[in-house]
């Protein structure tokens, strides 16, 4: 139910992105300090015959309750975390504070921008992957210390891939197929899916070998036990049997 969690999802990067559902409570939090200093404004019950206004007031009250619950928990946090990885590391520090303070939410969203590498890709892509690696490495250590690593799943996603051929400015342009990383205590590590054939392109684009919606179905179906999800027609029995233990 709506009161079973503090929020159904918390965004730490300022944007709501995948949190597009009209159902549930979605919170954007870019600074713990803003939450800790948040004043609780009591929302008196307002009677109205206007259904749109009634919905707005109801949503506002639900969000206010969620924000108040989260801010109280974070106010009592007793630990600060240090995670390398530039801005991504800072977001993971916030995520660790939420987990440590027992903020109850199934999904925490962070973002790592800058992968639109139209020029000078070799330098920038290497730096971006270094920051990603360092941030996840430090985060993993902290979550293991909390005893929560088997309950944690980190998944990467992006709205675009890259082309196979280098462009004239030593970068690559928008493409199709791209990898996802899944990291966690219950992940059976390895490479899943067949690498696209670089000798068999469609107008310079790679042909994907695994539909990304099969990964979303795996997360919803096996990790969150939501069998009847919108991606169930893309279910991959191979992923379901092997990837998450």
C-alpha contacts under 8 A as a table, 3 or more apart, distances in Angstrom:
res1	aa1	res2	aa2	distance
1	X	4	X	5.38
2	X	5	X	6.90
2	X	24	X	6.67
2	X	25	X	7.66
3	X	6	X	7.12
5	X	8	X	6.56
5	X	104	X	5.24
5	X	105	X	5.88
6	X	66	X	5.26
6	X	67	X	7.96
6	X	69	X	6.61
6	X	70	X	6.59
6	X	103	X	6.60
6	X	104	X	5.13
6	X	105	X	6.03
7	X	10	X	6.72
7	X	24	X	7.53
7	X	25	X	5.11
7	X	26	X	5.97
7	X	27	X	6.72
7	X	66	X	6.25
7	X	104	X	6.81
7	X	105	X	5.24
7	X	106	X	7.99
8	X	24	X	5.97
8	X	25	X	5.38
8	X	26	X	5.90
8	X	105	X	5.38
8	X	106	X	6.10
8	X	107	X	6.69
9	X	19	X	7.12
9	X	25	X	6.95
9	X	26	X	5.06
9	X	27	X	6.39
9	X	105	X	5.88
9	X	106	X	6.41
9	X	107	X	4.77
9	X	108	X	5.82
9	X	109	X	7.51
10	X	26	X	6.00
10	X	27	X	4.82
10	X	28	X	5.72
10	X	29	X	6.94
10	X	105	X	7.19
10	X	107	X	6.44
10	X	108	X	4.91
10	X	109	X	6.18
11	X	14	X	6.41
11	X	15	X	6.63
11	X	16	X	6.11
11	X	26	X	7.77
11	X	27	X	6.21
11	X	28	X	4.63
11	X	29	X	6.01
11	X	30	X	7.76
11	X	108	X	5.94
11	X	109	X	4.67
11	X	110	X	6.40
12	X	15	X	7.83
12	X	28	X	6.18
12	X	29	X	5.15
12	X	30	X	5.18
12	X	91	X	6.01
12	X	94	X	7.34
12	X	95	X	7.57
12	X	108	X	7.26
12	X	109	X	5.92
12	X	110	X	5.36
12	X	111	X	7.92
13	X	28	X	7.63
13	X	29	X	7.44
13	X	30	X	6.07
13	X	91	X	7.07
13	X	109	X	7.20
13	X	110	X	5.40
13	X	111	X	5.89
14	X	28	X	5.91
14	X	29	X	6.59
14	X	30	X	5.65
15	X	28	X	6.98
16	X	19	X	5.29
16	X	20	X	7.13
16	X	26	X	7.87
16	X	28	X	6.77
17	X	20	X	6.72
19	X	26	X	6.62
21	X	24	X	7.19
25	X	62	X	7.35
25	X	63	X	6.52
25	X	66	X	7.70
26	X	63	X	7.92
27	X	63	X	7.62
27	X	67	X	7.68
29	X	32	X	7.11
29	X	35	X	7.65
31	X	34	X	5.46
31	X	35	X	6.95
31	X	94	X	7.96
32	X	35	X	5.15
32	X	36	X	6.15
32	X	74	X	7.41
32	X	94	X	7.11
33	X	36	X	5.06
33	X	37	X	6.12
34	X	37	X	5.44
34	X	38	X	6.02
35	X	38	X	4.96
35	X	67	X	7.31
35	X	70	X	7.56
35	X	71	X	4.87
35	X	74	X	7.65
36	X	71	X	4.99
36	X	72	X	6.94
36	X	74	X	6.39
36	X	75	X	5.21
37	X	71	X	7.78
38	X	68	X	7.47
38	X	71	X	6.85
39	X	68	X	7.93
40	X	64	X	7.62
40	X	68	X	6.16
41	X	64	X	7.70
43	X	61	X	6.39
46	X	57	X	7.90
47	X	54	X	7.90
48	X	51	X	7.64
48	X	53	X	7.31
48	X	54	X	6.28
49	X	54	X	7.42
50	X	53	X	5.37
50	X	54	X	6.03
51	X	54	X	4.94
51	X	55	X	6.11
52	X	55	X	5.19
52	X	56	X	6.26
53	X	56	X	4.99
53	X	57	X	6.12
54	X	57	X	5.21
54	X	58	X	6.11
55	X	58	X	5.08
55	X	59	X	6.14
56	X	59	X	5.19
56	X	60	X	6.09
57	X	60	X	5.01
57	X	61	X	6.13
58	X	61	X	5.20
58	X	62	X	6.24
59	X	62	X	5.13
59	X	63	X	6.11
60	X	63	X	5.19
60	X	64	X	6.02
61	X	64	X	5.07
61	X	65	X	6.18
62	X	65	X	5.21
62	X	66	X	6.30
63	X	66	X	5.04
63	X	67	X	6.08
64	X	67	X	5.14
64	X	68	X	6.08
65	X	68	X	5.18
65	X	69	X	6.22
66	X	69	X	5.21
66	X	70	X	6.20
67	X	70	X	5.21
67	X	71	X	5.97
68	X	71	X	5.16
68	X	72	X	6.19
69	X	72	X	5.36
69	X	73	X	6.49
70	X	73	X	5.24
70	X	74	X	6.23
70	X	103	X	6.10
71	X	74	X	5.14
71	X	75	X	5.96
72	X	75	X	5.10
72	X	76	X	6.65
73	X	76	X	5.43
73	X	77	X	6.62
73	X	101	X	5.70
73	X	102	X	7.17
73	X	103	X	6.65
74	X	77	X	5.07
74	X	97	X	7.30
74	X	98	X	6.88
74	X	101	X	5.87
74	X	103	X	7.85
76	X	101	X	7.35
77	X	97	X	7.18
77	X	100	X	7.26
77	X	101	X	5.37
79	X	97	X	7.33
79	X	100	X	7.76
80	X	93	X	7.77
80	X	97	X	7.03
81	X	93	X	5.53
81	X	96	X	7.01
81	X	97	X	7.23
81	X	142	X	7.95
82	X	89	X	7.85
82	X	93	X	6.34
82	X	138	X	7.80
83	X	89	X	4.86
83	X	90	X	6.70
83	X	92	X	6.86
83	X	93	X	6.04
83	X	134	X	7.72
83	X	135	X	5.72
83	X	138	X	5.47
83	X	139	X	6.51
84	X	89	X	5.08
84	X	90	X	7.82
84	X	131	X	7.25
84	X	134	X	5.71
84	X	135	X	5.22
84	X	138	X	6.87
85	X	88	X	5.58
85	X	89	X	4.37
85	X	90	X	7.60
85	X	130	X	7.57
85	X	131	X	4.12
85	X	132	X	6.34
85	X	133	X	7.78
85	X	134	X	5.55
85	X	135	X	4.77
86	X	89	X	5.26
86	X	90	X	6.59
86	X	131	X	6.66
87	X	90	X	5.07
87	X	91	X	6.49
87	X	112	X	7.77
88	X	91	X	5.16
88	X	92	X	6.35
88	X	110	X	7.23
88	X	111	X	6.72
88	X	112	X	5.81
88	X	131	X	7.34
88	X	132	X	7.28
88	X	135	X	6.72
89	X	92	X	5.06
89	X	93	X	6.20
89	X	131	X	7.76
89	X	135	X	5.03
90	X	93	X	5.01
90	X	94	X	6.50
91	X	94	X	5.11
91	X	95	X	6.31
91	X	110	X	6.15
92	X	95	X	4.81
92	X	96	X	6.08
92	X	110	X	7.29
92	X	135	X	7.14
92	X	139	X	6.70
93	X	96	X	5.11
93	X	97	X	6.25
93	X	139	X	7.80
94	X	97	X	5.07
94	X	98	X	6.33
95	X	98	X	5.10
95	X	99	X	6.31
95	X	108	X	6.85
96	X	99	X	5.04
96	X	100	X	5.93
96	X	139	X	7.44
96	X	142	X	7.68
96	X	143	X	7.56
97	X	100	X	5.06
97	X	101	X	5.97
98	X	101	X	5.20
98	X	102	X	6.30
98	X	103	X	5.18
99	X	102	X	5.15
99	X	103	X	5.86
99	X	104	X	7.85
100	X	103	X	7.65
100	X	146	X	7.60
105	X	108	X	7.27
112	X	132	X	7.68
114	X	117	X	7.07
114	X	128	X	7.49
115	X	125	X	6.76
115	X	128	X	7.46
116	X	173	X	7.77
116	X	174	X	7.62
117	X	120	X	6.99
117	X	121	X	5.23
117	X	124	X	7.30
117	X	125	X	7.27
117	X	171	X	5.72
117	X	172	X	6.18
117	X	173	X	7.24
118	X	121	X	6.84
118	X	167	X	7.60
118	X	169	X	7.10
118	X	170	X	7.55
118	X	171	X	4.49
118	X	172	X	4.99
118	X	173	X	5.40
119	X	167	X	7.85
119	X	169	X	4.87
119	X	170	X	5.18
119	X	171	X	3.90
119	X	172	X	6.87
120	X	123	X	6.15
120	X	124	X	6.65
120	X	169	X	6.51
120	X	170	X	4.95
120	X	171	X	5.20
121	X	124	X	5.27
121	X	125	X	5.49
121	X	170	X	6.24
121	X	171	X	4.59
121	X	172	X	7.09
122	X	125	X	5.63
122	X	126	X	6.22
122	X	170	X	7.73
122	X	171	X	7.50
123	X	126	X	5.48
123	X	127	X	6.42
124	X	127	X	5.16
124	X	128	X	6.19
125	X	128	X	5.08
125	X	129	X	6.21
126	X	129	X	5.28
126	X	130	X	6.13
127	X	130	X	5.03
127	X	131	X	6.30
128	X	131	X	5.21
128	X	132	X	6.24
129	X	132	X	4.91
129	X	133	X	6.00
130	X	133	X	5.13
130	X	134	X	6.13
131	X	134	X	5.23
131	X	135	X	6.01
132	X	135	X	5.29
132	X	136	X	6.19
133	X	136	X	5.38
133	X	137	X	5.99
134	X	137	X	5.07
134	X	138	X	6.22
135	X	138	X	5.44
135	X	139	X	6.08
136	X	139	X	4.97
136	X	140	X	5.88
137	X	140	X	5.25
137	X	141	X	6.49
138	X	141	X	5.23
138	X	142	X	6.48
139	X	142	X	5.24
139	X	143	X	6.21
140	X	143	X	5.17
140	X	144	X	6.06
140	X	149	X	7.09
141	X	144	X	5.19
141	X	145	X	6.29
142	X	145	X	5.06
142	X	146	X	6.46
143	X	146	X	4.98
143	X	147	X	6.34
143	X	148	X	5.49
143	X	149	X	5.43
144	X	147	X	4.96
144	X	148	X	5.90
144	X	149	X	5.03
145	X	148	X	7.74
146	X	149	X	7.78
147	X	150	X	7.74
148	X	151	X	5.21
148	X	152	X	6.40
149	X	152	X	5.07
149	X	184	X	6.32
149	X	185	X	5.09
150	X	184	X	6.54
150	X	185	X	4.12
150	X	186	X	5.49
151	X	184	X	7.82
151	X	185	X	7.08
151	X	186	X	7.67
152	X	184	X	5.54
152	X	185	X	6.67
152	X	186	X	7.95
153	X	182	X	6.91
153	X	183	X	5.82
153	X	184	X	4.65
153	X	185	X	7.43
153	X	186	X	7.76
153	X	187	X	7.86
154	X	181	X	7.80
154	X	182	X	5.64
154	X	183	X	5.05
154	X	184	X	6.19
155	X	180	X	7.06
155	X	181	X	5.73
155	X	182	X	4.66
155	X	183	X	6.61
156	X	180	X	5.47
156	X	181	X	5.36
156	X	182	X	6.79
157	X	180	X	5.96
157	X	181	X	7.92
158	X	161	X	7.38
160	X	174	X	6.47
160	X	175	X	6.37
160	X	176	X	6.32
160	X	177	X	7.83
160	X	178	X	7.39
161	X	174	X	6.02
161	X	175	X	4.64
161	X	176	X	4.89
161	X	177	X	5.45
161	X	178	X	4.79
162	X	172	X	6.07
162	X	173	X	5.73
162	X	174	X	4.76
162	X	175	X	3.91
162	X	176	X	6.34
162	X	177	X	7.31
162	X	178	X	7.16
162	X	205	X	7.95
163	X	166	X	7.62
163	X	172	X	5.81
163	X	173	X	5.59
163	X	174	X	5.87
163	X	175	X	4.27
163	X	176	X	7.01
163	X	204	X	6.24
163	X	205	X	5.35
163	X	206	X	7.04
164	X	172	X	7.37
164	X	175	X	7.73
164	X	198	X	7.06
164	X	204	X	6.25
164	X	205	X	6.30
164	X	206	X	6.73
165	X	172	X	6.57
165	X	204	X	6.74
166	X	169	X	7.91
166	X	170	X	5.98
166	X	171	X	5.51
166	X	172	X	4.99
166	X	173	X	7.86
167	X	170	X	5.74
167	X	171	X	5.51
167	X	172	X	5.46
167	X	173	X	7.06
168	X	171	X	7.31
175	X	205	X	5.73
175	X	206	X	7.50
176	X	205	X	6.03
176	X	206	X	6.27
176	X	207	X	7.40
176	X	208	X	7.31
177	X	196	X	7.86
177	X	205	X	7.69
177	X	206	X	5.83
177	X	207	X	6.43
177	X	208	X	4.93
178	X	208	X	7.82
182	X	187	X	7.15
183	X	187	X	6.18
183	X	189	X	7.97
184	X	187	X	5.28
186	X	244	X	5.64
186	X	245	X	5.21
187	X	243	X	5.86
187	X	244	X	4.69
187	X	245	X	6.10
188	X	242	X	6.73
188	X	243	X	5.08
188	X	244	X	5.81
188	X	245	X	6.25
189	X	243	X	7.19
192	X	239	X	7.59
192	X	243	X	7.94
193	X	209	X	6.39
193	X	210	X	5.98
194	X	209	X	5.94
194	X	210	X	7.69
195	X	209	X	7.12
196	X	206	X	6.11
196	X	207	X	5.97
196	X	208	X	6.07
196	X	209	X	6.29
197	X	200	X	5.35
197	X	201	X	7.31
197	X	206	X	7.04
197	X	207	X	7.40
198	X	201	X	6.36
198	X	206	X	6.69
200	X	206	X	7.27
200	X	207	X	7.61
201	X	204	X	5.36
201	X	205	X	5.24
201	X	206	X	5.01
201	X	207	X	6.38
202	X	205	X	5.00
202	X	206	X	6.43
202	X	207	X	6.95
208	X	211	X	7.02
210	X	214	X	7.38
211	X	214	X	5.64
211	X	215	X	7.62
211	X	234	X	7.46
212	X	215	X	5.38
212	X	216	X	6.80
213	X	216	X	4.93
213	X	217	X	6.08
213	X	231	X	6.16
213	X	234	X	6.13
214	X	217	X	4.98
214	X	218	X	6.17
214	X	231	X	7.03
214	X	232	X	7.98
214	X	234	X	4.95
214	X	235	X	5.16
214	X	236	X	5.85
215	X	218	X	4.98
215	X	219	X	6.34
215	X	239	X	7.91
216	X	219	X	5.18
216	X	220	X	6.20
216	X	231	X	6.94
217	X	220	X	5.17
217	X	221	X	5.60
217	X	222	X	7.90
217	X	229	X	7.11
217	X	230	X	7.86
217	X	231	X	5.12
217	X	232	X	5.86
217	X	234	X	6.87
217	X	235	X	5.92
218	X	221	X	5.18
218	X	222	X	5.40
218	X	223	X	6.94
218	X	235	X	6.97
218	X	236	X	7.70
218	X	239	X	7.09
218	X	240	X	6.29
219	X	222	X	5.72
219	X	223	X	4.93
219	X	224	X	6.45
220	X	223	X	5.85
220	X	224	X	5.00
220	X	225	X	6.27
220	X	226	X	5.33
220	X	227	X	7.13
220	X	229	X	6.86
221	X	224	X	5.92
221	X	225	X	4.75
221	X	226	X	4.61
221	X	227	X	4.53
221	X	228	X	7.48
221	X	229	X	7.05
221	X	232	X	7.88
222	X	225	X	5.08
222	X	226	X	7.29
222	X	227	X	7.52
222	X	240	X	7.00
222	X	244	X	7.63
223	X	244	X	7.76
226	X	229	X	5.99
227	X	232	X	7.30
228	X	232	X	6.60
229	X	232	X	5.56
230	X	233	X	7.75
231	X	234	X	5.55
231	X	235	X	7.04
232	X	235	X	5.24
235	X	240	X	7.89
236	X	239	X	5.38
236	X	240	X	6.27
237	X	240	X	4.91
237	X	241	X	6.03
238	X	241	X	5.38
238	X	242	X	6.24
238	X	243	X	7.96
239	X	242	X	5.37
239	X	243	X	5.18
239	X	244	X	7.66
240	X	243	X	6.30
240	X	244	X	6.89
241	X	244	X	7.45
241	X	245	X	7.94
242	X	245	X	6.75
